[in-house]
Amino acid sequence: MKTMKKHLLLPVAFFTLAACHESKIQEEKVTTDAAPPAHPVTETADQITRPCAVFHYPDSMQLEKLKKDNGEEAFYTINEDYQSYMTDAHAFLEQKGLKIIEPAGGKIIFHSAKGSVSTLNLSDVKYNWEMWLFDGDTLHKVDVMDIENEYKKYMK
């Protein structure tokens, strides 16, 4: 009987400590449809004002659709090729000191120095492995396989 109590003591102590542990509740972001502020926009994760590169990778649902559309063998080749190109482009742009953004999805708004606004909706299903360069005025969709020439063309 004494050994039985000994074996029950550890699980009881564990559950007691686990029950006393307090977890934090994550804050929710609340958005409103209020008019934009009259003062210049400060840069946030979804409001971009400075030159940068945006990398977008397909989510799990898009990957499954690509696998179904292209066949499993071709899909893995395509996936591997794009991962390689994206990695090379990322390294090249890091070397150039350009800010790199890798959002999971949603909308990103680009504010140019001239006052124009461009919106990029990354939740659109047409985007798979994509890359854009924002030169501070214009958003350019670029060919990730030719990043050096694309950089020279748009980031003067």
C-alpha positions in Angstrom: 0.0 0.0 0.0 2.9 2.4 0.8 4.4 2.0 -2.7 1.1 2.8 -4.3 0.9 6.2 -2.5 4.5 6.9 -3.6 3.5 6.4 -7.2 0.4 8.5 -7.0 2.3 11.4 -5.4 4.1 12.5 -8.5 1.1 12.7 -10.8 -0.9 14.6 -8.2 1.9 17.1 -7.7 2.2 17.5 -11.4 -1.5 18.2 -12.0 -1.6 20.6 -9.0 1.3 22.6 -10.4 -0.3 22.5 -13.9 -3.6 23.7 -12.6 -2.0 26.7 -10.8 -0.1 27.8 -13.9 -1.6 31.0 -15.3 -1.6 31.5 -19.1 -1.6 34.8 -20.8 -4.5 35.7 -23.1 -3.3 37.0 -26.5 -4.4 40.5 -27.3 -6.6 40.9 -30.4 -6.0 43.6 -32.9 -9.1 45.6 -33.5 -9.5 47.4 -36.8 -11.9 50.2 -37.6 -13.0 51.7 -40.9 -12.2 55.2 -39.8 -10.8 57.8 -42.2 -7.1 57.7 -42.6 -5.1 60.1 -40.5 -4.1 63.5 -41.9 -0.5 63.2 -40.8 2.1 61.0 -42.6 1.7 57.3 -42.2 4.2 55.7 -39.8 5.5 52.3 -41.0 4.0 49.2 -39.5 3.9 45.6 -40.6 1.1 46.3 -43.0 1.8 49.9 -43.9 5.1 50.2 -45.8 6.8 53.6 -46.5 10.4 52.7 -47.3 12.1 50.5 -50.0 11.9 46.8 -49.3 11.5 43.4 -50.7 8.4 41.3 -50.1 8.7 37.5 -50.2 5.5 35.4 -50.4 5.4 31.6 -50.0 2.3 29.4 -50.6 0.4 28.2 -47.5 -0.4 24.5 -46.9 -3.7 24.7 -48.8 -2.0 26.3 -51.9 0.7 23.6 -51.7 -1.8 20.8 -51.7 -3.6 22.4 -54.7 -0.2 22.8 -56.6 0.5 19.1 -55.8 -2.8 18.1 -57.2 -2.6 20.3 -60.3 1.0 19.3 -61.2 1.3 15.8 -59.9 3.4 14.8 -56.9 6.7 14.2 -58.7 6.6 17.5 -60.6 5.4 19.4 -57.5 8.4 18.4 -55.5 10.7 19.5 -58.3 8.9 22.8 -58.6 8.9 23.3 -54.9 12.6 22.6 -54.6 13.5 24.9 -57.4 11.5 27.8 -56.0 12.8 27.3 -52.5 16.3 27.5 -54.0 15.6 30.6 -56.0 13.9 32.3 -53.0 16.8 31.5 -50.8 19.3 32.9 -53.3 17.3 36.0 -53.8 17.0 36.5 -50.0 20.7 36.2 -49.5 21.4 38.6 -52.4 19.0 41.2 -51.0 20.4 40.8 -47.5 23.8 41.5 -48.8 22.5 44.7 -50.5 21.1 45.8 -47.1 17.5 45.9 -48.3 14.7 45.4 -45.8 13.0 42.0 -46.3 9.4 41.3 -45.4 7.9 37.8 -45.3 4.2 38.2 -44.4 2.0 35.1 -43.9 -0.8 36.7 -45.8 -3.3 39.5 -45.7 -3.1 43.0 -47.2 0.0 45.2 -47.2 -0.3 48.9 -48.1 2.6 50.7 -49.7 2.8 54.5 -49.4 5.1 56.2 -51.8 7.1 59.3 -51.2 4.9 61.0 -53.8 1.7 60.3 -51.9 0.3 57.4 -54.0 -0.9 54.2 -52.4 -0.6 50.6 -53.6 -2.2 47.6 -52.0 -1.0 44.0 -52.2 -3.5 41.3 -51.2 -1.4 38.2 -50.3 -4.5 36.2 -49.5 -5.3 36.0 -53.2 -5.0 32.3 -54.3 -3.1 33.3 -57.5 0.1 33.9 -55.5 2.4 31.0 -54.9 6.2 31.7 -54.7 6.2 35.4 -55.4 8.5 38.4 -54.8 8.0 42.2 -55.1 10.4 45.1 -54.8 9.1 48.4 -53.5 11.5 51.2 -54.5 9.8 53.8 -52.3 7.5 55.0 -55.1 6.3 51.9 -57.0 5.7 48.3 -56.2 7.2 45.9 -58.8 6.5 42.2 -59.2 9.9 40.7 -60.0 11.3 37.4 -61.5 12.9 35.7 -58.5 15.0 33.7 -60.9 16.7 36.8 -62.2 17.0 38.8 -58.9 20.3 40.6 -59.7 19.0 42.2 -62.9 15.6 42.9 -61.4 17.4 44.7 -58.5 19.5 46.7 -60.9 16.4 47.7 -62.9 14.2 48.8 -60.0 16.4 49.7 -57.0 18.5 52.5 -58.3 
